[in-house]
């Protein structure tokens, strides 16, 4: 499905009936052949936005998956890059993807941990995350953001892209609505739960939560992706500064 090298429908069904962690362990070998991986265009746009602010000493990829964000950090950081994820399968795939980093500069490390309880304190100048926030319920995000805040040194930045929601009533709007509705029904009827929602991440809520955590938040358009008819950008990059 998706591509000849992607997961089959049966494999996706097995993932969807597993827990979030087990599902990603199962999907890991084929994850990069699915639309769930953040596109190179988004990764490149964020890297370009960050480059004038660097170089950075140490970087953290929160919910690193197969290591796409680690690739961005390796371009921007001089000393050390760390990818953290709770899926052992995804981390194994990330290690294989970045096998050329062994013994190089920056040093690349992999840590298996829950992003809601990050085991770092004042260790990084830059943290990024790509495509992971749909796996956290809204009430869990404050713990996630607090952990990133602790992990950053004063002056450190937490950076991630956030797309504009599709127009109400459009086909993408109804597709996302149907997906989230199906996931809520699945989680109501089946255990263990698989948390993956597309409509729970509202920009205004995220900015408010980051601000309450102690970040100073700046929003910048990623002009590479154009603007909507009302003039608003299709995609923004959020930069949360730990002061």
Secondary structure, DSSP 8 states (H G I E B T S, - for coil): --STTS--HHHHHHHHTS-HHHHHHHHGGGGGGSTTS--HHHHHHHHHHHHTT--EEEEEEET-TTTHHHHHHHHHEEEEEEEEES-HHHHHHHHHHTGGGTT-SSEEEEEE--GGG---SS-EEEEE--S-GGGS-HHHHHHHHHHHHHHEEEEEEEEEEEE----TTSHHHHHHHHHHHHHHHHHHHSSS-----SSS--HHHHHHHHHHHTEEEEEEE-GGG-B-TTS-BSEEEEEEEE-
